[in-house]
């Protein structure tokens, strides 16, 4: 078996733009591709909990003070970095993430078109400035100044105004296994929160707020990408000891990664200290035999936070989902311990949404239970759920070690899956990214996509189908329109009163908007009870709907900042990966799939896997060879569209001249009475044509169902599909064929058009009329509204 690596074209393109040092025939990260199954099994798939060659460690001690008036930070950090690369290291590279928000010509803001989550960045800038860097190669003695060698780096695009990466030269190379101690002082301005980090009034979410070391990879050098609009974060595992100096108004209102170890008031100032992981966690061994570590530290504060506490207990959830526990036992075997530790949960919520506290707890517990059941326990004693302040919604939906931000709204119900969906997803990142620390710059699908697959599985099991709503003035109304509103082009917008151009000199693009969007007026216009239809969606199938938005633009193995566009990045990193994983379970079987995923999670906990590492671990754990699947689905852009057509009729009576065995011809003439008498006894002549469009070749079952309820199942194999793009099934049966279904159990979520995946002898004649009535009613009322400018 040959392991898969990043496609050569993508790798070369990434290397040209990133200037990376990459030896030949290697995965990103330096894992060499080995041919043959024996080589795969002998490859360096590390034992659980082992310190893998190439893994370095970063332990931080940080002190920082906040100026409440300016929202500036002054900080000092001491970093102990152990070189685990196996080769000498001559310099150190660091991230300054907040400089992405320092000007509109940074790489991040340039790629984002100057906007952050739809808001033009014109104020509320953020920045970080390093003031000193010194190093000791012998413990914490003999400090040497490195600041003269300080220089900004632009490894990805060379953009002169980007200041998100810097390096300093060591006085002499750090030897393999050597620990260097670095001290850095810096100042920083927290940005107005518009993406991931910053402040809004008294609310603060400080993420990636300190100079953060990159990751050194053997044979490749420092992996320290600039902060792109389409990338996340990557750092070594280690420990954090952080002391924050804040105004005393934040007493009891500050939370962070890890746990609080001390809090004191000195005059009008509060000093609060956190350890991540906690002291107790550092002294324990987790379920997979490793020492709990983290690879980042975030903190949050708000004088309006109302904290609530609860403890997750595995036994309570196991009692509620005994079937899932039995499935896990069946997949992993009786010797695998699938029990989970108790976890203390804190929900930080704002007063106007206190009635949603229990919903945040339930969603977080759901993630801790199912992710832990399938991929190994959450190893930390505490997890914090943050409800961002009003006006700071851009801080929502983000993940950090042992702390994550959710996102909710008023007037929401549980069946709307808000805040449940985002809470499960962000809590799930404690596993995919938090515990299995892939490189999000280069392979975001390994965490976002794996997490999207898992959160949909959890949401369906715990909450069922999602109820769709349409919002008017931020108030949700049940149902969705069956068609889009007229408009779109300048002419159409003018005809329906949305935007009418007005030729006024000296004014840029002046338009008149007689009927702008306006909450309750739109509600009156649409009459949802008369024109909308209810919609309930299985979260797993919603992944497929989103996958279809860009199913074949880029391979999954594409660096985050090298996708064709934002849509391709979003689709590949989230739903396309989820669809590929869910469909893989149909190929290998659910038990094998779970074993493969758990093996990968165990092998690469507290470490940095790349796609090839996942492929190797999964196949070894599942006990299957699906190299072809990874090649076609993860490294390619292939799609598939199956379709079926059927012709069937009674076998005709013999007519014409027939020759006997002796050679004599005789004539058979149609006899109407005889034909009527034996019509029901003549067999059915059936021809089923199945066709495939696209390059994916997946073994797919085809089920034939007959009038008496009997079925026949045929598998269209990959080998057959390599020869032809169609399969013809011809048979003679006493029973009439009533239906044909391609992939009857709906194991594959990849088909681009499932409307042609089945054939039925009897058609529903009523449903089209029902849908047509809703469409006509909607447009009739809309046109009436337009005709009378509001009715």
Protein Blocks (a to p, Z undefined) as FASTA:
>chain_A
ZZddddfklmmmmmmmnopacdehiaehiiacdehjklmmmpccddehiacehiacdddd
ddddddfklopacdddddddddfkopacfbdcdddfklmmmbckbfklmmnnopaehiac
fehiacdddfbdcddfehjehiacfklmgccddfknopakbckbccdddfbdcdehiacd
ddddddddddddfehpacehjbccdehkbccdddddehklpadddddfkbccdddddddd
ddddddfklgoiaccehjdfbdcdehjaccdddddddfklmmpccfkopacdddbdcddd
dfkbccddddddfklmmmmmmmlmmmmmmmnopklccbdcdddddddddfklmmmmmmmm
mmmmmmmmmmmmmnopafbfbdcdddddehilmmgoiacehiacddddehiafklopakl
mmmmmmmmmmnojlmccdfklmmmlmmmmmmmmmmmmmmmmnopadddddeehiacedjd
fbdceejifmlmmmnomaccdddehiahiacdfbgcehjlmmmmnommlmmccddddfkl
mmmmmmmmommlbcfklcfklcfblklmmmmmmmmmmmmmmmmmmmnopklmmmmmmmmm
mmmgoiacdfklmmmmmmmmnopafklmmmmmmmmccdcddddddddddddddedjdddf
kopacdddddfklmmmmmmmpccddddddddedjbdcddddddddfkopacdddddfklm
mmpccdcdddddfbdcfbdcehklomafkbfblklmpccfbdcfklmmmmmmmmmmmmmm
mmmmmmnnnZZ
